[in-house]
Amino acid sequence: MRISVHLNLPREVGSVPAVRRLLRCALSVFHVDREAGQDLEVALTEACANVVNHACGADSIEVRLDVAEDHCAIDVADNGTGFETGTVDRPEVDSDRGRGLFLIRALSENVRMQSTPRSGSLIHFEKSFATAR
């Protein structure tokens, strides 16, 4: 069995907890370990928050969730102005900002980013897990 959802949400703060709750519900169907689920929730929250805070010109957040018993794949996209993917580094130690992509990389697998000027950005990440049946 697999749960696949494609959402097109307004680019606003209220969209972030909504999509996070949807992911949590999908993971609970498969009895995914809570720690693995929380890692994905944080990564998804960071990806969506990056769109809300940084996707200049974007009017929506597009989220694709593909959840199965042993694996989850997530895409978060926007139609904003894009960014230079080569400039994404480790956050400064003394900064309160810039940790989103770093956290996504630390909490998930197969992280890929693409961005096209004036066409938007996409971040893809996955996580494999064992179920707690």
Phi and psi restraints in degrees (value plus and minus 20) as a CYANA .aco file:
   2 ARG   PHI    -168.5  -128.5
   2 ARG   PSI     124.8   164.8
   3 ILE   PHI    -134.9   -94.9
   3 ILE   PSI     100.9   140.9
   4 SER   PHI    -142.7  -102.7
   4 SER   PSI     109.1   149.1
   5 VAL   PHI    -154.1  -114.1
   5 VAL   PSI     117.3   157.3
   6 HIS   PHI    -142.6  -102.6
   6 HIS   PSI      98.2   138.2
   7 LEU   PHI    -137.4   -97.4
   7 LEU   PSI     124.1   164.1
   8 ASN   PHI    -145.5  -105.5
   8 ASN   PSI      84.0   124.0
   9 LEU   PHI    -131.0   -91.0
   9 LEU   PSI     134.3   174.3
  10 PRO   PHI     -83.5   -43.5
  10 PRO   PSI     126.0   166.0
  11 ARG   PHI     -98.8   -58.8
  11 ARG   PSI      59.4    99.4
  12 GLU   PHI    -168.4  -128.4
  12 GLU   PSI     138.5   178.5
  13 VAL   PHI     -76.0   -36.0
  13 VAL   PSI     -58.9   -18.9
  14 GLY   PHI     -83.6   -43.6
  14 GLY   PSI     -39.5     0.5
  15 SER   PHI     -91.4   -51.4
  15 SER   PSI     -48.3    -8.3
  16 VAL   PHI     -85.1   -45.1
  16 VAL   PSI     -73.6   -33.6
  17 PRO   PHI     -85.9   -45.9
  17 PRO   PSI     -48.0    -8.0
  18 ALA   PHI     -84.0   -44.0
  18 ALA   PSI     -66.9   -26.9
  19 VAL   PHI     -91.6   -51.6
  19 VAL   PSI     -51.9   -11.9
  20 ARG   PHI     -84.2   -44.2
  20 ARG   PSI     -63.0   -23.0
  21 ARG   PHI     -83.7   -43.7
  21 ARG   PSI     -59.2   -19.2
  22 LEU   PHI     -82.3   -42.3
  22 LEU   PSI     -63.5   -23.5
  23 LEU   PHI     -81.0   -41.0
  23 LEU   PSI     -65.9   -25.9
  24 ARG   PHI     -77.6   -37.6
  24 ARG   PSI     -63.1   -23.1
  25 CYS   PHI     -83.8   -43.8
  25 CYS   PSI     -63.5   -23.5
  26 ALA   PHI     -83.5   -43.5
  26 ALA   PSI     -61.5   -21.5
  27 LEU   PHI     -86.1   -46.1
  27 LEU   PSI     -54.3   -14.3
  28 SER   PHI     -88.5   -48.5
  28 SER   PSI     -49.2    -9.2
  29 VAL   PHI     -78.4   -38.4
  29 VAL   PSI     -55.5   -15.5
  30 PHE   PHI    -117.3   -77.3
  30 PHE   PSI     -12.8    27.2
  31 HIS   PHI      34.8    74.8
  31 HIS   PSI      22.8    62.8
  32 VAL   PHI     -88.0   -48.0
  32 VAL   PSI     118.7   158.7
  33 ASP   PHI     -69.2   -29.2
  33 ASP   PSI     113.4   153.4
  34 ARG   PHI     -79.5   -39.5
  34 ARG   PSI     -57.7   -17.7
  35 GLU   PHI     -84.7   -44.7
  35 GLU   PSI     -65.2   -25.2
  36 ALA   PHI     -83.4   -43.4
  36 ALA   PSI     -59.4   -19.4
  37 GLY   PHI     -84.6   -44.6
  37 GLY   PSI     -61.0   -21.0
  38 GLN   PHI     -85.7   -45.7
  38 GLN   PSI     -57.9   -17.9
  39 ASP   PHI     -78.3   -38.3
  39 ASP   PSI     -65.2   -25.2
  40 LEU   PHI     -86.9   -46.9
  40 LEU   PSI     -58.8   -18.8
  41 GLU   PHI     -82.3   -42.3
  41 GLU   PSI     -62.6   -22.6
  42 VAL   PHI     -85.0   -45.0
  42 VAL   PSI     -65.1   -25.1
  43 ALA   PHI     -80.7   -40.7
  43 ALA   PSI     -64.5   -24.5
  44 LEU   PHI     -84.2   -44.2
  44 LEU   PSI     -62.0   -22.0
  45 THR   PHI     -79.3   -39.3
  45 THR   PSI     -65.2   -25.2
  46 GLU   PHI     -84.0   -44.0
  46 GLU   PSI     -62.6   -22.6
  47 ALA   PHI     -83.1   -43.1
  47 ALA   PSI     -64.4   -24.4
  48 CYS   PHI     -89.1   -49.1
  48 CYS   PSI     -59.7   -19.7
  49 ALA   PHI     -83.1   -43.1
  49 ALA   PSI     -55.0   -15.0
  50 ASN   PHI     -81.9   -41.9
  50 ASN   PSI     -59.1   -19.1
  51 VAL   PHI     -85.8   -45.8
  51 VAL   PSI     -68.0   -28.0
  52 VAL   PHI     -78.6   -38.6
  52 VAL   PSI     -62.9   -22.9
  53 ASN   PHI    -108.8   -68.8
  53 ASN   PSI     -44.9    -4.9
  54 HIS   PHI    -147.8  -107.8
  54 HIS   PSI     -30.6     9.4
  55 ALA   PHI    -104.4   -64.4
  55 ALA   PSI      56.9    96.9
  56 CYS   PHI     -75.8   -35.8
  56 CYS   PSI     111.5   151.5
  57 GLY   PHI      64.9   104.9
  57 GLY   PSI     -30.4     9.6
  58 ALA   PHI     -97.2   -57.2
  58 ALA   PSI     125.1   165.1
  59 ASP   PHI    -132.8   -92.8
  59 ASP   PSI     -26.9    13.1
  60 SER   PHI    -170.5  -130.5
  60 SER   PSI     145.7   185.7
  61 ILE   PHI    -135.5   -95.5
  61 ILE   PSI     104.1   144.1
  62 GLU   PHI    -124.3   -84.3
  62 GLU   PSI     103.4   143.4
  63 VAL   PHI    -144.7  -104.7
  63 VAL   PSI     112.1   152.1
  64 ARG   PHI    -139.4   -99.4
  64 ARG   PSI     102.2   142.2
  65 LEU   PHI    -132.7   -92.7
  65 LEU   PSI     110.7   150.7
  66 ASP   PHI    -150.6  -110.6
  66 ASP   PSI      83.5   123.5
  67 VAL   PHI    -135.5   -95.5
  67 VAL   PSI     110.1   150.1
  68 ALA   PHI    -150.9  -110.9
  68 ALA   PSI     159.6   199.6
  69 GLU   PHI     -79.2   -39.2
  69 GLU   PSI     -55.3   -15.3
  70 ASP   PHI    -141.9  -101.9
  70 ASP   PSI     -11.6    28.4
  71 HIS   PHI    -181.7  -141.7
  71 HIS   PSI     128.2   168.2
  72 CYS   PHI    -157.4  -117.4
  72 CYS   PSI     115.5   155.5
  73 ALA   PHI    -143.1  -103.1
  73 ALA   PSI     117.3   157.3
  74 ILE   PHI    -153.1  -113.1
  74 ILE   PSI     115.4   155.4
  75 ASP   PHI    -140.8  -100.8
  75 ASP   PSI     113.8   153.8
  76 VAL   PHI    -146.0  -106.0
  76 VAL   PSI     101.9   141.9
  77 ALA   PHI    -150.7  -110.7
  77 ALA   PSI     139.6   179.6
  78 ASP   PHI    -162.8  -122.8
  78 ASP   PSI     147.3   187.3
  79 ASN   PHI    -132.8   -92.8
  79 ASN   PSI      15.6    55.6
  80 GLY   PHI    -104.1   -64.1
  80 GLY   PSI    -179.5  -139.5
  81 THR   PHI    -101.4   -61.4
  81 THR   PSI     -30.1     9.9
  82 GLY   PHI      64.5   104.5
  82 GLY   PSI     156.9   196.9
  83 PHE   PHI    -170.0  -130.0
  83 PHE   PSI     144.8   184.8
  84 GLU   PHI    -103.8   -63.8
  84 GLU   PSI      86.3   126.3
  85 THR   PHI     -83.5   -43.5
  85 THR   PSI     -47.0    -7.0
  86 GLY   PHI     -90.4   -50.4
  86 GLY   PSI     -32.9     7.1
  87 THR   PHI    -112.4   -72.4
  87 THR   PSI     -19.7    20.3
  88 VAL   PHI    -103.1   -63.1
  88 VAL   PSI      95.4   135.4
  89 ASP   PHI    -146.7  -106.7
  89 ASP   PSI    -191.1  -151.1
  90 ARG   PHI     -87.5   -47.5
  90 ARG   PSI     126.2   166.2
  91 PRO   PHI     -90.3   -50.3
  91 PRO   PSI     133.8   173.8
  92 GLU   PHI     -87.1   -47.1
  92 GLU   PSI     118.2   158.2
  93 VAL   PHI     -78.7   -38.7
  93 VAL   PSI     -59.2   -19.2
  94 ASP   PHI    -114.8   -74.8
  94 ASP   PSI      -7.9    32.1
  95 SER   PHI    -119.6   -79.6
  95 SER   PSI     125.5   165.5
  96 ASP   PHI    -109.2   -69.2
  96 ASP   PSI     -21.8    18.2
  97 ARG   PHI    -143.5  -103.5
  97 ARG   PSI     147.4   187.4
  98 GLY   PHI      67.7   107.7
  98 GLY   PSI      -3.4    36.6
  99 ARG   PHI    -119.2   -79.2
  99 ARG   PSI     -27.6    12.4
 100 GLY   PHI     -78.1   -38.1
 100 GLY   PSI     -76.6   -36.6
 101 LEU   PHI     -87.6   -47.6
 101 LEU   PSI     -54.2   -14.2
 102 PHE   PHI     -81.0   -41.0
 102 PHE   PSI     -65.4   -25.4
 103 LEU   PHI     -85.1   -45.1
 103 LEU   PSI     -62.1   -22.1
 104 ILE   PHI     -78.6   -38.6
 104 ILE   PSI     -65.1   -25.1
 105 ARG   PHI     -83.6   -43.6
 105 ARG   PSI     -57.9   -17.9
 106 ALA   PHI     -93.3   -53.3
 106 ALA   PSI     -49.9    -9.9
 107 LEU   PHI    -120.0   -80.0
 107 LEU   PSI     -25.8    14.2
 108 SER   PHI    -159.3  -119.3
 108 SER   PSI    -195.1  -155.1
 109 GLU   PHI    -146.0  -106.0
 109 GLU   PSI     143.4   183.4
 110 ASN   PHI      30.8    70.8
 110 ASN   PSI      26.3    66.3
 111 VAL   PHI     -96.8   -56.8
 111 VAL   PSI     107.4   147.4
 112 ARG   PHI    -154.6  -114.6
 112 ARG   PSI     118.0   158.0
 113 MET   PHI    -144.7  -104.7
 113 MET   PSI     124.0   164.0
 114 GLN   PHI    -163.5  -123.5
 114 GLN   PSI     124.9   164.9
 115 SER   PHI    -166.8  -126.8
 115 SER   PSI     115.5   155.5
 116 THR   PHI    -143.6  -103.6
 116 THR   PSI     105.3   145.3
 117 PRO   PHI     -71.9   -31.9
 117 PRO   PSI     113.2   153.2
 118 ARG   PHI      45.1    85.1
 118 ARG   PSI     -13.1    26.9
 119 SER   PHI    -142.2  -102.2
 119 SER   PSI     -34.4     5.6
 120 GLY   PHI      92.3   132.3
 120 GLY   PSI    -195.1  -155.1
 121 SER   PHI    -154.6  -114.6
 121 SER   PSI     138.1   178.1
 122 LEU   PHI    -160.6  -120.6
 122 LEU   PSI     115.3   155.3
 123 ILE   PHI    -143.8  -103.8
 123 ILE   PSI     112.4   152.4
 124 HIS   PHI    -138.9   -98.9
 124 HIS   PSI     115.8   155.8
 125 PHE   PHI    -169.7  -129.7
 125 PHE   PSI     138.7   178.7
 126 GLU   PHI    -158.5  -118.5
 126 GLU   PSI     146.7   186.7
 127 LYS   PHI    -173.4  -133.4
 127 LYS   PSI     113.1   153.1
 128 SER   PHI    -119.2   -79.2
 128 SER   PSI     126.4   166.4
 129 PHE   PHI    -175.8  -135.8
 129 PHE   PSI     143.5   183.5
 130 ALA   PHI    -120.2   -80.2
 130 ALA   PSI     126.6   166.6
 131 THR   PHI    -106.7   -66.7
 131 THR   PSI     138.7   178.7
 132 ALA   PHI    -125.5   -85.5
 132 ALA   PSI      29.6    69.6
